[in-house]
Amino acid sequence: MKNVVAERVDVWAASIKDEPGALAKVLNDLRDVGADLDFIIARRSAEEPGTGVVFLTPLRGDEEVDAAAMLGFNATSSVQSVRVEGDNEAGVAARLTEKLSAAGLNLRGLSAAVLGTRFIMYIGLDSAADADRAVEILRQE
């Protein structure tokens, strides 16, 4: 496979209210300081009814990080994340996850999408060492 780019990324997380407009407010506040986000996942929290959680990346620069902190965001330390991007082709996710599995890496989570001829994938791993190893393996593609 050609043109695979793999890199470690910080993912930021915050709790939000499970109500109309809560996510929009957070995203608007980040937009207002210039945040240009590549990836957002938001969902209800099964553990805490009435709340949700939002994960996003990246935050660039002090102004974005400060605004995010005021909104309750923290860089997640429990999930180490790898961003993978490349040319899309049939079976690419299967091939990449198989390589990671063969190296003994257990994935904590995976989100992926295709836009046009490119794919993007975010992989969650349990430790910084696992994430570094995943980047090394994926860069050999």
Buried (B, 14 or more C-beta within 10 A) or exposed (E): EEEBEBEBBEBBBBBBEBEEEBBEEBBEBBEEBEBEBEBEBBEEEEEEEEBBBBBBBBBEEEEBBEBBBEBEBEEBEEBBBBBBBBEBEEEBBEEBBEBBEEEEBEBBEBEBEEEEEEBBBBBBBBEEEBBBBBBEBBEEB
